[in-house]
Amino acid sequence: MKIEKALLERSQSRCELCTATTGLSVYQIPPSPDGSISQSILICGTCLSQINKEEELNPIHWRCLNDSMWSPTPPVQVVAYRMLHRLDAEDWARDLLDMMYLDDETLKWAQADGTSEEKIQHFDSNGHILEAGDTVVLIKDLKVKGANFTAKRGTAVRRIALASDNPQHIEGKVNGQQIVILTQYVKKQK
């Protein structure tokens, strides 16, 4: 319980991510936590269940990262960085990630998340690797299901988001509407 007391003091008895004051517990940051305060944060039950993927990610809850990403505490920075990456389908999360600064050691820690899952790669129609935030151009007219318009060939789609569970899907805004696009119908703009 020594670590919990130290974390309560450091966080002023608040979740270090969203500032909630109830249901707080110690979260040791993977991939190889040593049980020390320097690799742990104090978080609420809502943050914990979403970090551990026990509950669906609620982007509205994570707007709190707008403040917590500026924490001077490296473990808080690491978790904020990882959660912003998980929320990369949200424009505001990509904007925050673009503004976020981590020193080299903290960045390396944040990127070593300890998951053994292979990262899904997305490729355009020409076989180029797509990354979140890229700009693509439609190579075919696409009728948008659920909307009353056709996305025209040659339309640039800026700041795309990658579907985390399907390598053939990306998301982007066309005519002000967020849509899912098949990667086979886009080419990466250089």
ChimeraX attribute file (.defattr): number of C-alpha atoms within 10 A of each C-alpha:
attribute: neighborCount
match mode: 1-to-1
recipient: residues
	/A:1	7
	/A:2	8
	/A:3	16
	/A:4	18
	/A:5	13
	/A:6	14
	/A:7	23
	/A:8	18
	/A:9	11
	/A:10	15
	/A:11	16
	/A:12	13
	/A:13	19
	/A:14	20
	/A:15	25
	/A:16	31
	/A:17	25
	/A:18	19
	/A:19	17
	/A:20	16
	/A:21	13
	/A:22	12
	/A:23	13
	/A:24	21
	/A:25	16
	/A:26	20
	/A:27	20
	/A:28	18
	/A:29	21
	/A:30	16
	/A:31	12
	/A:32	11
	/A:33	13
	/A:34	12
	/A:35	13
	/A:36	11
	/A:37	20
	/A:38	16
	/A:39	17
	/A:40	22
	/A:41	27
	/A:42	28
	/A:43	26
	/A:44	21
	/A:45	14
	/A:46	18
	/A:47	23
	/A:48	18
	/A:49	13
	/A:50	16
	/A:51	17
	/A:52	10
	/A:53	10
	/A:54	10
	/A:55	12
	/A:56	10
	/A:57	18
	/A:58	12
	/A:59	16
	/A:60	7
	/A:61	12
	/A:62	19
	/A:63	16
	/A:64	15
	/A:65	23
	/A:66	18
	/A:67	14
	/A:68	20
	/A:69	25
	/A:70	16
	/A:71	14
	/A:72	10
	/A:73	14
	/A:74	22
	/A:75	22
	/A:76	23
	/A:77	24
	/A:78	23
	/A:79	24
	/A:80	27
	/A:81	24
	/A:82	16
	/A:83	19
	/A:84	25
	/A:85	17
	/A:86	15
	/A:87	20
	/A:88	21
	/A:89	23
	/A:90	15
	/A:91	15
	/A:92	15
	/A:93	22
	/A:94	19
	/A:95	14
	/A:96	20
	/A:97	21
	/A:98	10
	/A:99	10
	/A:100	15
	/A:101	14
	/A:102	17
	/A:103	8
	/A:104	9
	/A:105	9
	/A:106	16
	/A:107	15
	/A:108	12
	/A:109	18
	/A:110	22
	/A:111	12
	/A:112	14
	/A:113	15
	/A:114	12
	/A:115	9
	/A:116	6
	/A:117	6
	/A:118	6
	/A:119	10
	/A:120	13
	/A:121	14
	/A:122	21
	/A:123	20
	/A:124	20
	/A:125	15
	/A:126	12
	/A:127	12
	/A:128	12
	/A:129	13
	/A:130	22
	/A:131	16
	/A:132	18
	/A:133	19
	/A:134	17
	/A:135	19
	/A:136	23
	/A:137	18
	/A:138	22
	/A:139	16
	/A:140	14
	/A:141	13
	/A:142	15
	/A:143	12
	/A:144	15
	/A:145	10
	/A:146	7
	/A:147	9
	/A:148	7
	/A:149	12
	/A:150	13
	/A:151	15
	/A:152	15
	/A:153	14
	/A:154	14
	/A:155	16
	/A:156	20
	/A:157	21
	/A:158	17
	/A:159	18
	/A:160	24
	/A:161	24
	/A:162	26
	/A:163	19
	/A:164	16
	/A:165	9
	/A:166	12
	/A:167	16
	/A:168	18
	/A:169	18
	/A:170	24
	/A:171	21
	/A:172	23
	/A:173	16
	/A:174	18
	/A:175	11
	/A:176	7
	/A:177	10
	/A:178	12
	/A:179	16
	/A:180	19
	/A:181	21
	/A:182	16
	/A:183	23
	/A:184	17
	/A:185	18
	/A:186	24
	/A:187	22
	/A:188	21
	/A:189	14
	/A:190	6
